[in-house]
Amino acid sequence: MIQNWTTDHCPGKSQKCLYALISAGEDIIATHTTPVLRFVDDITFVFHPAESDGCIIVGHSVSRSWYAILDSGTNYRNMYNLMTGSGLSLTPGFNEFTSDKNCTQYSTARQLLDL
C-alpha cells in the first residue's frame, strides 16, 4: 500500500497519498506527509515470529514535529489506512492494540472512522 499511495493526489479528504517507502528488509520503514500542512511522520513496522502460523507486526507512527502532540489522530490513521488498505486487518487473527495513552487522540480518530 505504501508504494500504491506515493501519489500527491489524495482521494476525497483521505490521507491515502504521500507515503514513501524508505526500506523494506526485516522491518519496513516509511514516511507519510500530511496533504495540507505537509507534516512528516515516520512509520515503522517490525515483524516478529508468532508461536503459531503467521507473525506479530508491531507498527509505530510518530510525527517529526515535536509540537504535533494533538494531531487529530493522524499517526493512528497512518497505521489504520495501511492495515485496512492492504487487507491485513481482514486476515484471521488480526488484532489491534492501542489506546489514547499510546496514541494521542486515538478514540476521537476511531469514532470518525466508524461513521
Secondary structure, DSSP 4 states (H G I P E B T S, - for coil): -TTTT-SSPPPTT---S-EEEEEESSEEEEEEE-TTT--EEEEEEEEEE-SSSSEEEEEEEEESSTT-SS-TTHHHHHHHHHHHHHTGGGSTT------TTTSTTHHHHHHHHT-
